[in-house]
C-alpha cells in the first residue's frame, strides 16, 4: 500500500504543478498586446502542451487514489467523513481542470472574455483546494 500511496502523492503533486501554472499562462495570454501574434502563439503552444501533460498526470493520480480507496479500503468505516469531503475536493479539481481546457479553447479561438486580473484570481482556486485536501487527509477532522 505504501508504494501505491507514494506514487499517488507524486502524481497528485505533479498534476497540481500544472493546475498552478496553466492559469499563469492564461494571465500572460490575457495581457498580450494586439498585434503580438508570435508571443500569443508561443504562449498558446506552452498552454496546449501543459494541458496535455496535466491530463496525463491526472489519470494515474486518480487511478492510484481509487486503488487506495477501493483496493485497500482507505477511508472506509465510521469516522471517515474526511474521505467524502476529499472526494468533493477531487470533483472540484476535475471541474477546474475541465474549466482550464475550456478557457484554453477560447484563447485558441481568440474569444477571451476575461481580464488578466480575473485569471489571477482564478489561479488561486487550486491552491485553496490543495490546502483543504491536505488538511482533510492529514488531520482527518471528521
N, C-alpha and C positions, 0 to 999 in steps of 0.2 A: 504494500500500500504506500510506503514512503516514496518509492520510485515514481509511482503514478502521481502522488501529491507534489513531488518535486518538479516534475515536468509540467504539471498543471500550472504551478506558480510561474515557471519560466515562460510558458506560452501566454498566460494572462498578462504578465508584466510586459512582454513584447507587444501584445495586442494594444495594451494601454499606451505604449510609446507612440504608436500610430494614431490612436484616438486623441492624444495630446498634440501631436504635431500637424496633422492634416488641417484642423481649423486654423492653425497659424499660417499655413499656406493660403487658406481662404482669406485671411486678413490681408495678406500681401496681394492676392489677386484683386480684392476689392479696392486696393489703393493704386493699382496700375493706371498710369496716366493714359488718356486716349491717344492712340497712335503708337503706343509702345507694344506692338504686336509680338516682337521677339521675346520680350520679357513675359508677356501673357502666355505665350506658347510654352516657354520654359517652365513656368510655374504650373501650367496645366499638365505638362508631362510629368513633373515631380508628383503632383497630386494623384494622377492616374496610377502611377507606379506604386505609390504609398497605399492607395486604396486597395489595390490588388494584393499587395503584401499583407496589409492588415487583415483582409478577409482570409488569406491563407493561414494566418496566425490564430484567428478566432476559431477556426474549425477544430484544431486539436485542443485548444483551451476548453471549448465547450464539451468535446468528446471526453476528455480526461475528467472534467468535472462531473459529467454524467456517470462515468465509470466509478468515481469515488462515491457518488450518491447511491447509484443502483447496484453496483458490484460489491462495494464494501459496506454499504449501509450507513455511510456517514450522514448524520443528521436525522436518523430515524429514532422513533421512540419519544417518550414525553420529555418536555423541556428543550425541544429543538426547534422552537419557533423562529430562531435566528436564521435557520436554513430557508424557511419560507420567505422571510424578508430579503435574504440574499438572492433568492431566485427572482424576486421582484426587481432587485437592482440589476441582475443579469438581463432580464427582459427589457429594462430601460436602456441598458447599454447596447443591446441589439437594435433597439429603436433608434438610438443615437447613431450607431454605425450606419443603419439604413438611411437616416436623415443626411449623413455626410455624403453618401452616394448620390442622393437626390440633389443636394447642393452642388456637388461636382458636375453632375449632368447639366444643371442650369448654367454654371460657369462655362461649360463647353459650348452651350448654345448661345452664349453671350447674353443671357437672360438673368443676370444677378439682380435680386430685388432688395438686397440689404447693404447697409453702410458698413465700413470696416469696424466701427465700434460695436455693432451687433455681433459680428464674428468674434470679437474679443470676449464678449460676454458668453457667447455660445461655447467658446473654448474652455470655459470654467466648469461646465457641466460634468465632464468625465472625472475631473479632479474631485469634485464633491461626491460623485458616485463611488469612486475608489475609496475615499475615506470611509464612507458608510459601509461598503463591503468589507474592508479590513477590520473595522470595529466589530461588525457582526460576527466575523469568523474568529477573531482573536478573543474578544470579550464575551461573546455569546450572551447578550443581555437578557434574552428570554428564550 
